[in-house]
Amino acid sequence: MLYQAIENIQRALNDSITPTVAIGNVVDIVGGGDEQNDTNIIISLVNIEEVRLARDQQYVVKINDQLLPKHPPVHLDITLLFTAYGAGYENNIRNLQDVIAFFQRQPVFRSMEIAELAADGIDRLTVELVTLSLEQLQQLWSMLGGKYQPSILYKIRMLTIDSVQNRPVAPIKQIDTHFKRKG
């Protein structure tokens, strides 16, 4: 589900803007390890954080007359770095502007509008610009191990990972409410 969310964002960008968008580790590509001259924007996952909401405490679900164990879903926000690369500095800035304009026009992705989201089990993704101070930006690029490139950071809210185990559990058929008192 995590990769599918990023892939759907990449697909939407490639369908809507001129620069070519790819998913990859920006340090490998910009650092010279993997030269992709046909790619102008690189999407890199830089953070995953759990959103603690009121959790659904349902531990068993009924599917096809079977009771299957289930743990509460995990709700995630992911942070994606969009880096402009390979088109020359001036074009990199223009390409980054295209990404910003795209998300300004479409800050929400809904499964009823994008069939691939529904097929991947994603109901909705909300995109929010993250503004970093110069110090935070320097720390981010130091953590990534690369030299700064024109880039922008977006938080993608809310991805839900919810899986059910496929080993059935036995239903409770009787509850004994009688207890013996010690004498």
C-alpha positions as CSV (number, residue, x, y, z in Angstrom):
1,M,0.0,0.0,0.0
2,L,2.9,2.4,0.8
3,Y,4.6,1.9,-2.6
4,Q,1.2,2.0,-4.4
5,A,0.4,5.4,-2.9
6,I,3.7,6.8,-4.2
7,E,3.3,5.1,-7.5
8,N,-0.2,6.6,-8.0
9,I,1.2,10.1,-7.3
10,Q,4.0,9.5,-9.8
11,R,1.5,8.3,-12.4
12,A,-0.7,11.4,-11.9
13,L,2.3,13.7,-12.2
14,N,3.5,11.9,-15.4
15,D,0.0,12.2,-16.9
16,S,-0.3,15.9,-16.1
17,I,3.1,17.6,-16.4
18,T,5.9,17.7,-18.9
19,P,8.9,16.7,-16.8
20,T,9.4,13.0,-16.4
21,V,8.8,11.8,-12.8
22,A,10.5,8.7,-11.4
23,I,10.6,7.0,-8.0
24,G,14.1,6.5,-6.5
25,N,16.6,7.3,-3.9
26,V,17.7,10.9,-4.8
27,V,21.2,10.3,-3.4
28,D,21.9,7.4,-5.7
29,I,20.7,9.3,-8.8
30,V,22.0,12.8,-8.0
31,G,25.2,11.4,-6.5
32,G,26.2,9.9,-9.7
33,G,25.5,6.3,-8.9
34,D,22.5,5.9,-11.3
35,E,22.4,8.4,-14.1
36,Q,18.9,8.8,-15.5
37,N,19.1,11.7,-18.0
38,D,15.5,11.1,-19.1
39,T,14.2,11.8,-15.6
40,N,13.6,15.3,-14.5
41,I,11.9,14.9,-11.1
42,I,12.8,12.2,-8.5
43,I,10.3,11.2,-5.8
44,S,12.1,9.9,-2.6
45,L,10.5,8.7,0.6
46,V,12.2,10.6,3.4
47,N,9.9,9.9,6.4
48,I,7.1,7.7,7.6
49,E,5.1,8.6,10.8
50,E,2.2,6.9,12.5
51,V,-0.9,8.9,13.1
52,R,-2.4,7.7,16.3
53,L,-6.2,8.0,16.1
54,A,-9.0,6.4,18.0
55,R,-8.1,2.9,17.0
56,D,-10.7,0.4,15.9
57,Q,-10.5,-2.3,18.5
58,Q,-12.0,-5.0,16.4
59,Y,-9.8,-8.0,16.8
60,V,-11.9,-10.5,14.7
61,V,-13.7,-10.0,11.4
62,K,-16.2,-12.3,9.7
63,I,-15.4,-13.1,6.1
64,N,-17.3,-15.8,4.2
65,D,-18.7,-17.4,7.4
66,Q,-15.2,-17.6,8.9
67,L,-13.8,-15.6,11.8
68,L,-10.4,-14.2,11.1
69,P,-8.0,-12.4,13.5
70,K,-7.4,-8.7,12.8
71,H,-5.4,-6.1,14.6
72,P,-6.2,-2.4,14.5
73,P,-5.2,-0.6,11.3
74,V,-2.0,1.5,11.1
75,H,-2.6,5.0,9.9
76,L,0.5,6.7,8.3
77,D,1.6,10.0,7.0
78,I,4.5,9.9,4.6
79,T,6.9,12.7,3.6
80,L,8.0,12.7,0.0
81,L,10.9,14.8,-1.4
82,F,10.5,15.9,-5.0
83,T,13.9,16.8,-6.5
84,A,14.4,18.4,-9.8
85,Y,17.5,17.0,-11.6
86,G,19.2,16.6,-14.9
87,A,17.7,19.4,-17.0
88,G,20.0,22.3,-16.1
89,Y,19.5,24.6,-13.1
90,E,17.0,26.9,-14.8
91,N,14.9,24.1,-16.2
92,N,15.1,22.3,-12.8
93,I,13.4,25.3,-11.2
94,R,10.7,25.3,-13.9
95,N,10.2,21.6,-13.5
96,L,9.8,22.1,-9.7
97,Q,7.3,24.9,-10.4
98,D,5.3,22.4,-12.5
99,V,5.1,20.0,-9.5
100,I,4.0,22.8,-7.1
101,A,1.4,24.0,-9.6
102,F,0.1,20.4,-10.0
103,F,-0.4,19.9,-6.3
104,Q,-1.9,23.4,-5.9
105,R,-4.6,22.3,-8.5
106,Q,-5.0,18.8,-7.0
107,P,-4.3,18.6,-3.3
108,V,-6.6,15.6,-2.8
109,F,-6.6,12.3,-4.6
110,R,-9.9,10.3,-4.2
111,S,-10.5,6.7,-5.1
112,M,-13.8,7.6,-6.8
113,E,-11.9,9.8,-9.2
114,I,-8.7,7.6,-9.7
115,A,-9.5,4.0,-10.4
116,E,-5.9,2.9,-9.5
117,L,-6.3,4.2,-6.0
118,A,-9.4,2.1,-5.5
119,A,-7.7,-1.0,-7.0
120,D,-4.9,-0.5,-4.5
121,G,-7.3,-0.2,-1.6
122,I,-6.5,3.5,-1.0
123,D,-9.6,5.6,-0.3
124,R,-8.0,9.1,-0.2
125,L,-4.6,10.9,-0.2
126,T,-4.2,14.5,0.9
127,V,-1.1,16.4,-0.2
128,E,0.3,19.2,2.0
129,L,3.4,21.3,1.4
130,V,6.0,21.2,4.1
131,T,8.1,24.3,4.7
132,L,11.6,23.8,6.1
133,S,13.9,26.4,7.5
134,L,17.4,26.6,6.0
135,E,18.8,24.7,8.9
136,Q,16.3,21.9,8.6
137,L,16.9,21.8,4.8
138,Q,20.6,21.5,5.5
139,Q,20.0,18.7,8.0
140,L,17.8,16.9,5.5
141,W,20.3,16.9,2.7
142,S,23.1,16.0,5.2
143,M,21.1,13.0,6.4
144,L,20.5,12.0,2.7
145,G,24.2,12.3,2.1
146,G,23.9,14.4,-1.0
147,K,24.5,18.0,-2.2
148,Y,21.5,20.2,-2.3
149,Q,19.4,20.2,-5.4
150,P,16.2,22.2,-6.1
151,S,13.6,20.3,-4.2
152,I,10.3,20.5,-2.4
153,L,8.8,18.4,0.4
154,Y,5.2,17.2,0.7
155,K,3.4,15.3,3.4
156,I,0.9,12.8,2.1
157,R,-1.9,12.1,4.6
158,M,-3.3,9.5,5.4
159,L,-2.4,6.0,4.3
160,T,-4.1,3.1,6.1
161,I,-2.5,-0.3,6.3
162,D,-5.1,-2.8,7.4
163,S,-4.5,-6.5,7.0
164,V,-6.4,-9.6,8.1
165,Q,-4.7,-12.8,9.0
166,N,-5.9,-15.8,7.0
167,R,-5.9,-18.4,9.8
168,P,-9.5,-18.7,11.2
169,V,-10.2,-18.5,14.9
170,A,-12.8,-20.6,16.7
171,P,-15.9,-18.6,17.7
172,I,-17.0,-18.3,21.3
173,K,-20.0,-20.5,21.7
174,Q,-20.7,-20.4,25.4
175,I,-19.8,-18.1,28.3
176,D,-19.8,-19.7,31.7
177,T,-21.0,-17.0,34.2
178,H,-21.0,-19.3,37.3
179,F,-18.1,-19.2,39.6
180,K,-17.4,-21.0,42.8
181,R,-16.8,-19.1,46.1
182,K,-14.1,-20.3,48.4
183,G,-15.5,-21.3,51.6
